[in-house]
Amino acid sequence: MTTPRVACCHATSAGASWSQKHFRARFEQSSLAQALTDLDLRLTAVNGAMCDLLGRTSEELLGMHVDELAHPTCPPSRAQELLHDPSTHDLEYERVYERPDGTPVPARLIASLLADDEGRPHSIASFVVDLSAQRQAESALKERELFFRALLERASDIAVVNAPDGTVLYANATVVQFGFAPEDVLGSAGFDFVHPEDRQDVQDAFVRVQESPETPVSLVYRHRHAEGGFRWVESWISNKIDEPAIGGIVVNLRDVTARVEASLALRESEERYRAIVETAQEGIWVASPQGRTTYVNQKVADMTGCTFEELYTRGPTDLFGPDEGSALLPRLGDAEFQGTEEYELRYPHPDGRERWFRATSSPLTDATGAYVARLTMLSDITEMKHSEAVLRGRALHDELTGLANRTLLHDRISQAVERHQGDAAATVTVMAFDVDGFALVNESFGHAAGDELLVQLAKRVQRCARPGETVARGGGDEFVVLTENVPADDCMELAERVMTALREPFDVQGHEVRITVSGGVATSSDDCATTELLGAAGAAMHAAKRRGAGNVEVFDPGRTGEARARFELSVDLAKALDQDVLELHYQPIVELSTGRLLGVEALARWRHPDKGSISPEVFVSVAEQCGLACQLDRWVLQRATADLARLRTLDLVAEDVYVSVNISALHLTQGDLQAAVDEAVWMSGLPATCVALEVTETAVIGDPEEAAAILQGIVAKGFSVSLDDFGTGYSGLSRLQALPVARLKIDRRFVGNVTTEADDLAICASVVDLCRAMGVLAIAEGVETNEQLDLLQRLDCHAAQGYLWSKPLSLPDLSQVLSSSGEQFDVQAPARADTPARAAGSRATREHGLMLLLRLHREGASLRTIAAALNSQDYRTPRGTRWHPSSVASVIADHAYPDLWKRTAR
């Protein structure tokens, strides 16, 4: 221990006076006991810590000789040795003090000789360290050592005495651990109990202890058990031949099978994990707090384009450049306090191109808990950064039309409202226009024609707008015009001008196309929010549509009660989302062949403080109209994944159980869906495989190419996609085969009548058969009776959900159900259900178009598409009537399930 030199106390300069005061303050405030004595070893100054140590006041101590404070057993102080040996500046030794109550106080002293400016000694400074706690600990340790030594002497280890040739002369009773009695082994050859592969090592050990009797040998080998097999033992072999009481070689044995097997398993595990680390697809980099690389795997070398020698010798500043390196070094040094963190690093690759790495970094500690290194997982996100740059360029404008998109529109409205706050005469007006029956254009001419029409629509709306007005694409076939400080009559004139311009025919791929649009106009005062204004315009537009195609409606709270109610509801919904007062209920999805829980569907619920329970159909529609759909989806994703993670933590669901979340059509193509699902699983810690996104047929049919691209990217990360509300729509799976759909949900309106309506049973059968042909899992919705369950099982439907097993439940109720059911639901229908009766007419043959019908079905065409194809080629049903989706479904069901029907006479 190094003691700081104490300054002389007699200096008279102003600086020295300050130094003396500073020294005095530090002396008094020090928690370490300190004292000054004259050269005769009488105390001239003590601090408070010294008084506490000796149990005396400073008045009592000053003037006392240090030996007066010593315990009677303690020799005189050695401090004066400093005066006899000028080369000795510091002296360290131990002594025992005595408090007034007789309590001994062991202490370590560090004494230093103080001298004036001319080198003449004038006093001795001492630092005193209390060793009481250390001595008590040493005493306790010694007592424990004696205690454990006593235990060891009475330990139950096996003890065997052998002759020099290995013959057993003695064995204690504990050989029973190996299934032997002492008399079983006496006189036998001890080496015969050793595994043949270890026998030579044991014999060599016997030779060594005979050649060096004073040196015992420790050895681990395998020892035979009386019941067969071998056990690992740790042995200590000692030569006691010359001791008359023993007269042999003593072998003490302890069974260490569990330890050795655990060590072997650990070694195998270490080798396995080392192989995993070396072949990992992420870069693994371990660095010291000073930034020195202590380990990197091959992936880091591949990512950086550096050799291992470069990685181990170059520091962060050299590797990542001065800017990134200087920011990285403090992270390494402070990692113990920062904990796990994630950040991005720009890397100048040797090939001349810039790369981006995502680093997830965590502190590493040793066995004592001390921070020793930083473990960093590196991923190359260069392509993602490039994609982000491209997306940022497109973030504010619609890619198809070039108009402002919804994000930019929100920003423009917010700025306009903010500019006119406090001005009662100022107004902000939003006009929303929606094409009537736009889906018919896509169905008639294809989506490419629909896109071309949207581009022409955008140009016409722009030509109608005046300078300074914003024209945006609100999503799908909706266009929005934003204007400021325009009188109401002029707004209506602009709206009529837009609608008139759009009534003129369009030339789309050589076809003349005529359309009408419906419009809604909303004007705000200075206290209206962006979402309120858009919601009001949307509500007015929908009110216009209810009056019929080609109408325009002005939002007027006094005249449009329903629109006002939806507007107010949109404001309340925005508040409910911000305040996190919505709830999620969950309905189990059950495997019909086993009753096993496959997943749960998350269903949003809203209990309004004044209006009570609001139907999901109502508030979801409001969310889509007022721009809250993406926010609602994000809330559901985060809450649903957090709840499933909670169920997994409580061990109430298996690791492969997923949560299914319904996604808005707007969010699919106009929002940040990829980022939303990534954020949800990151926050919850769930794997992506535990999340399924449910999209409707109508959500993807508007722009299937864009929807497919988005969903393909999501599925590539491990998420799955379900197609909801599938039935007799226009598309069929042939139109949707580019979508990465894993599951298809049969709409409840067909399942509900499956036991009574032959057409609905035929539709369910044809959909299940189509799923089988396309490699998609079929899930039936709305199952409520055992009869429905029986028919779905006979159709080999994969899974189902409905009130037969459970209504949608809150998380606590779901937890209770799962706790009692053990994730197993009853799928045993008590009695076989009767199928709906149908006329026993003649069956379809080639002359009715059977081959074309079945081919189109195998290709994934919808029932409506198949019927239209048959009718276009003048095929008729066996009854001589035109084909209809239900008659197509019946033929498919006849061929897929020939024994399903209960037939009646025509």
Buried (B, 14 or more C-beta within 10 A) or exposed (E): EEBEEBEBBEBEEEEBEEBBEEBEEEBEEBEBBBBBBEBEBEBBBBBBBBBEBBBBEEEBBBEBBBEEBBBEEBEEBBBBEBEEEEEEEBBEBEBBBBBEEEEBBBBBBBBBBBBEEEEEEBBBBBBBBBBEEEBEEEEEEEEEEEEEEEEEEEEEBBBBBBBEEBBBBBBBEBBBBBEBEBEBBEEBBBBEBBBEEBBEBBBEBBEEBEEEEEEBBEBBBBBBBBEEEBBBBBBBBBBBBEEEEBEBBBBBBBBBBEEBEEEEEEEEEEEEEEEEBEEBEBBBBBBBBEBBBEBBBBBBBEBBEBEEEBBEEBBBBEBBBEEBBEBBBEBBBEBBEBEEEEEEBBBBEEEEEEBBBBBBBBBBEEEEEEBBBBBBBBBBBBEEBEEBEEEEEEEBBBEBBEBBBBBBBBBBBBEBBEEBEEEEEBBBBBBBBBBBEBBBBBBEBEBEBBBBBBEBBBBBBBEBBEEEBBBBBBBBBBBBBBBBBBEEEEBBEBBEBBBEBBEEEBEBEEEEBEBBBBBBBBBBBBEBBBBBBBBBBBBBBBBBBEEEEBBBBBBBEEEBEEBBBBBBBBBBBBEBBEEEEBEBBBBBBBBBEEBBBBBBBBBBBBEBEEEEEBEBEBBBBBBBBBBBBBBBBBBBBBBBBBBBBBBBEEEBBEEEBBBBBBBBBBBBBBBBBBEBBBBBBEEBEBEBBBBBBBBBBBBBBBBBEBBBEBBEBBBEEEBBBBBBBBBBBBBBBBBBBBBBBBBBBBBBBBBBBBBBBBBBBBBBBBBBBBBBBBEBBBBBBBBBBBBBBBBBBBBBBBBBBBEBBBEBBBBEBBBEBBEEBEBEBEBEBEEEBEBBEBEEEEEBEEEBBBEBBBEBBBBBBBBBBBBBBBBEEEBBBBEEEEBBBBBBBBBBBBBBBEEBBEEEEE
